[in-house]
């Protein structure tokens, strides 16, 4: 049971301090009543293993928060159960704005994937801001005789179930992007599950699977070298880092849209004042020239949304991907 796994794993953690030298003039790190927010160290929980895109984003943000607030910010990795281990830890943390959760958009699929979550995701965790968003890249192996959306749909209709697509997890945004493509196109491809994106992309490159939705930035070298072929990006607009690639919507599947985002959450009972201050600080960080340049290199667009706008986006994506999960009977592991 997921609840038992969460209890067993909740104590496991890996922690890394943001590497900012002390000036000797920082405020005391122990919070006390009457101090302005933040009153002590900040912690960003990443519910995935170190080294991934979410972890890298968290360490960049932690560095910036340390410099801005003159309070040390740390990144703490608590992986497991599709991100629910780390989320449960944050939910149970003091609701003072000092403990945050940084996740990608696949986070919204957990209420549909798991029926025994030890928290209510819409109530017990509060959206702070969408930091940045970007597209996935729907790719096919060059051996597949389909070089655009219409050709792929036609091929899949002639050979139902014979085209394989890979993903790094049941509720991953890659799985949901491919499943939504299947659903909207009225086709059937066969899903092959992997334990991570590395194994999935390796089998995609070898031709073991023929369809995959990797991150645009990471997949571009393979596309431009001819090892993979892109049929389009998943966002409504073309990407500035690959303007030659069409969108899926403009290429033959109107209305198709999948965006991957990086968002910050805090425990549900966090005071509004702390949420507002954190939102403003993160907005200033995301809008800084240094951060915008960093995001652009990774094919991401800065967002820095308000808590209200982000909450609406989370609710919309939760319903959107929940329909896909329920229609296909996808279950979390």
C-alpha angles and dihedrals in degrees: 000000000000092000091057092046091051092051092049096047101036093094095054113100144157118203133193126182120226106251103241117137116237116248094197091240101083119124117259112282095224112092117231135178116275096028119125118250122306097042095175146352119337124224128201111198115207110194092207137069120279120271102042127114093264091051092049091050091049093052091050091050092045091055091051094046091051091054095042100046098029087229122115114256122200135193115223121191116211105167129181146092097033093305097310094114092062093040091054089051092053092045089056094045122102108282095233102113094254096104117059136180120220115196142155126242095273084076089084092064096065098086088056095041098048124044097187104052110158090227140041105249095202093049110027100050124053124211114233105175146330102239101191142339137207145164135267119225118234104215137181130198111259090239091066111096093228121093101170141028097270093048092049093050091048092048093048091050091053092048108032113194094002097101114077125211126193134213137176094234148355096263099026117132088241091058092046092048092053093042092050089050090053092047097048094043094048093235137125124226125170118251120225113194123214132185093237145359093260094063092042095053091045091057090044090055091048093049096246086125122028104199130047140155108218129168109285096230094050094044099047096085090055092047095047092047091051096245090116132022122221120217091185150303121277101229125090091248131047117258120257090223093054108023090160091070115086124222119255090238094056092043099062111300107081115201095023112138134158122166126182113216139181114223140180123223135178133195113294097247095052110135115258091237092059092046090051094049092047091047091052093048093049091046091054091048094050092047094049115112091239093055095042090053090049093049093047091055088056093049093251129134118218114239112169093183126186118259089252095052092045091050089054091049092049091050092048094049092044090058094040097052093035088065091053093048094048094045092053097037092236113177129195123240 
